[in-house]
């Protein structure tokens, strides 16, 4: 059975017998953000049509190999939410090739993909719906080394954009039940609702999780002060003083990303059969 790099790294990080030390640095060079040994990885907002297309194709290949989806002529995994100016796709590159991706869908004036399964749970709080970000289309190339740090940095930068830049209050995510304990223990997510089948990924089981981003902020402060004793991922988030330094670069990339919407629409709509299936290709992690 195919096992994605995300599943593998989650199992590794969950294991108490494995002690993984990750760098808390995010290095700035020529306006770009790097991490890893010898700055081998770059993390950024997908602010060009080429980066967006690479991200859609990476997630498609991962989901196809996991048999979450059927083959599609576009060979991309995208949704109508990717046509919104408030949707942000983060990517990690190694040697100019995307090896990790995560998409952030903002909850202002739109329905989350998770609403299809968990509409009642999400509609119960107006604040949750309007001040939240849903995390979707999360994947890491199974052949790349350093997947633990890629996973951590993707969530770290997703937090920075959502909380520190856009002042959002919650993360919403739907995950496979076998990953629930990881998200709860390592990132302090909480369960909402019951186990359901996500028909958009061939009926795979799904659980709804919510994270109060104020909790993330407090964990980050404790980590900076050397007072964080729990074995969660916040001890590997970048120092809050460094967050202030990377925010201006992320803001520039977000603005540039919004300028690619017309090209993104042309990419998604360039085949009639793709346009007809657009509403069916909404992401579940």
C-alpha positions in Angstrom: 0.0 0.0 0.0 1.3 3.5 -0.9 2.1 5.6 2.1 2.6 9.3 1.6 5.5 11.3 3.1 3.0 13.1 5.2 1.8 9.8 6.8 5.4 8.7 7.3 6.5 11.9 9.0 3.5 12.0 11.2 4.2 8.5 12.4 7.8 9.5 13.0 6.9 12.6 15.0 4.3 10.7 17.0 6.8 8.1 18.1 8.2 8.7 21.6 11.3 6.7 20.7 12.3 9.2 18.0 13.9 12.5 19.1 14.0 14.9 16.2 15.8 18.2 16.6 14.7 20.7 14.0 16.1 24.2 13.3 14.0 27.2 14.5 15.6 29.4 11.8 14.1 30.8 8.7 16.8 32.6 6.8 16.3 35.6 4.5 18.4 35.8 1.4 17.7 38.1 -1.6 14.1 38.5 -0.5 13.5 34.7 -0.2 13.0 32.5 2.9 15.2 29.4 3.3 15.6 26.6 5.9 17.3 23.2 6.2 20.9 22.1 5.9 22.8 24.7 3.8 19.4 26.4 3.1 18.4 23.6 0.8 14.7 24.4 1.0 12.9 27.6 0.1 9.4 28.2 1.5 7.1 30.8 -0.2 3.7 31.7 -1.3 2.9 30.3 -4.8 2.9 33.7 -6.4 3.3 32.7 -10.1 1.2 30.5 -12.3 4.1 28.0 -12.7 4.3 27.5 -8.9 0.5 27.1 -8.6 0.4 24.5 -11.4 3.3 22.6 -9.8 1.5 22.6 -6.5 -1.7 21.3 -8.1 0.2 18.5 -9.9 2.1 17.4 -6.8 -1.1 17.0 -4.7 -2.8 15.3 -7.6 0.0 12.7 -7.9 0.0 12.1 -4.1 -3.8 11.6 -3.9 -3.8 9.4 -7.0 -1.2 7.1 -5.6 -3.1 6.9 -2.4 -6.2 6.0 -4.4 -8.1 8.9 -2.9 -9.1 10.1 -6.4 -9.7 8.8 -9.9 -7.5 9.9 -12.9 -8.5 13.2 -14.2 -7.5 14.7 -17.6 -6.1 17.9 -16.0 -3.6 15.9 -13.8 -4.1 18.6 -11.2 -5.9 18.9 -7.9 -7.6 22.2 -7.6 -11.0 23.8 -6.6 -13.1 26.8 -7.2 -11.6 28.2 -4.0 -8.3 28.6 -5.8 -10.0 31.4 -7.9 -10.4 33.5 -4.8 -8.0 36.3 -4.0 -8.1 35.3 -0.3 -6.9 31.7 -1.0 -3.1 31.2 -0.4 -1.0 28.2 -1.5 2.3 27.7 0.3 5.0 25.7 -1.3 8.4 24.3 -0.4 11.0 24.1 -3.1 14.3 22.1 -3.4 16.4 22.8 -6.5 13.5 24.9 -7.9 11.1 21.9 -7.7 8.1 21.9 -5.4 8.4 19.1 -2.8 5.7 20.3 -0.4 2.4 22.2 -0.5 -0.4 23.4 1.7 -3.4 25.6 0.8 -5.1 28.1 3.1 -8.7 28.9 2.4 -10.1 32.0 4.3 -13.6 31.8 5.7 -14.8 35.3 4.9 -17.9 35.4 2.7 -17.5 31.9 1.4 -18.2 28.3 2.3 -15.4 26.0 3.4 -14.9 22.7 1.6 -15.4 21.1 5.0 -19.0 22.5 5.0 -20.1 19.8 2.7 -19.4 17.2 5.5 -19.5 19.3 8.6 -21.9 22.2 7.8 -23.8 21.9 11.2 -20.6 21.9 13.2 -19.1 24.9 11.4 -22.3 27.0 11.2 -22.8 26.7 15.0 -20.4 29.7 15.5 -20.5 32.8 13.4 -17.0 33.7 14.7 -15.6 30.3 13.6 -16.9 30.8 10.1 -15.8 34.3 9.5 -12.5 34.3 11.4 -11.1 30.9 10.3 -8.8 29.4 7.8 -9.3 25.9 6.4 -6.1 24.0 5.6 -6.5 21.8 2.5 -4.4 20.1 -0.2 -1.5 19.2 2.1 1.2 17.0 0.6 4.9 16.3 0.7 6.9 14.5 -2.0 7.5 11.0 -0.6 11.0 10.9 -2.1 12.3 14.0 -0.4 14.5 13.9 2.7 13.8 16.4 5.5 10.0 15.9 5.4 9.7 16.5 9.2 11.1 20.0 8.8 9.0 20.6 5.7 5.8 19.7 7.6 6.8 21.9 10.5 7.7 24.9 8.4 4.5 24.7 6.3 2.4 24.8 9.5 4.6 27.5 11.0 4.3 29.8 8.0 0.6 29.0 7.7 0.2 30.2 11.3 2.2 33.4 10.6 0.1 34.3 7.6 -3.2 33.4 9.3 -2.7 34.8 12.8 0.1 37.4 12.6 -0.8 38.9 9.2 -4.5 38.3 8.6 -5.6 38.2 12.3 -7.6 35.0 12.0 -8.6 33.0 15.1 -8.9 29.4 14.1 -7.6 26.6 11.8 -10.1 24.2 10.4 -8.9 20.9 8.9 -10.4 17.5 7.9 -8.0 14.6 8.3 -7.8 10.8 8.2 -8.8 9.3 11.6 -5.4 7.7 12.0 -3.8 11.2 12.0 -6.1 12.7 14.6 -3.9 11.9 17.6 -0.9 13.6 15.9 -2.8 16.9 15.3 -4.2 16.9 18.8 -0.9 16.0 20.6 1.6 17.8 18.5 -0.4 20.9 17.4 -3.3 21.1 20.0 -6.2 20.7 17.6 -9.6 19.6 19.1 -12.1 17.2 17.6 -15.5 18.4 16.4 -18.2 16.2 15.0 -18.3 12.5 14.2 -16.4 10.3 11.8 -17.7 10.7 8.2 -16.9 9.6 4.7 -15.5 12.2 2.3 -16.9 11.3 -1.1 -14.6 13.7 -2.9 -11.7 11.4 -2.0 -13.4 8.1 -2.8 -15.2 7.8 0.5 -12.1 8.0 2.7 -12.9 8.4 6.4 -12.6 12.0 7.7 -12.6 13.8 11.0 -13.1 17.5 11.6 -10.5 19.3 13.8 -10.3 22.9 15.0 -7.3 24.8 16.4 -7.6 28.1 18.4 -4.6 30.1 17.0 -4.3 31.9 20.3 -3.2 28.6 21.8 -0.5 28.4 19.1 0.7 31.9 19.9 1.0 31.1 23.7 2.9 27.9 22.9 5.3 29.9 20.7 5.9 32.4 23.5 6.6 29.6 26.0 9.0 28.1 23.5 10.9 31.4 23.1 11.2 31.6 26.9 12.5 28.0 27.2 9.5 27.1 29.3 7.8 24.7 26.8 8.0 21.2 28.3 5.4 19.4 26.1 6.6 17.4 23.1 4.7 19.4 20.5 5.8 21.0 17.3 5.7 24.5 18.6 9.2 24.1 20.1 10.4 24.0 16.4 8.5 27.1 15.3 10.7 30.0 14.4 11.5 32.6 17.1 8.8 35.3 17.4 11.4 38.0 17.0 12.2 36.5 13.6 8.5 36.4 12.7 8.6 40.2 12.5 11.4 40.0 10.0 9.7 37.5 7.6 6.3 39.1 7.5 7.2 41.9 5.0 8.4 39.3 2.5 5.3 37.1 2.9 3.1 40.2 2.4 4.8 40.9 -0.9 4.4 37.3 -2.1 0.7 37.4 -1.1 0.1 40.5 -3.1 1.9 39.0 -6.1 -0.2 35.8 -5.7 -3.4 37.9 -6.0 -2.2 39.2 -9.4 -2.1 35.6 -10.8 -5.8 34.9 -10.4 -6.6 35.6 -14.1 -3.9 33.2 -15.2 -5.1 30.6 -12.6 -8.6 30.8 -14.0 -7.3 30.3 -17.5 -5.3 27.3 -16.3 -8.3 25.7 -14.6 -10.7 26.5 -17.4 -8.6 25.7 -20.4 -10.4 22.4 -21.1 -14.2 22.0 -21.2 -14.1 18.8 -19.3 -12.1 20.4 -16.5 -14.6 23.2 -16.1 -17.5 20.7 -15.9 -15.8 18.9 -13.0 -14.7 22.0 -11.2 -17.0 21.7 -8.2 -16.1 18.1 -7.7 -12.4 18.8 -7.2 -12.6 20.3 -3.8 -9.8 19.3 -1.5 -9.9 17.2 1.6 -6.6 16.5 3.3 
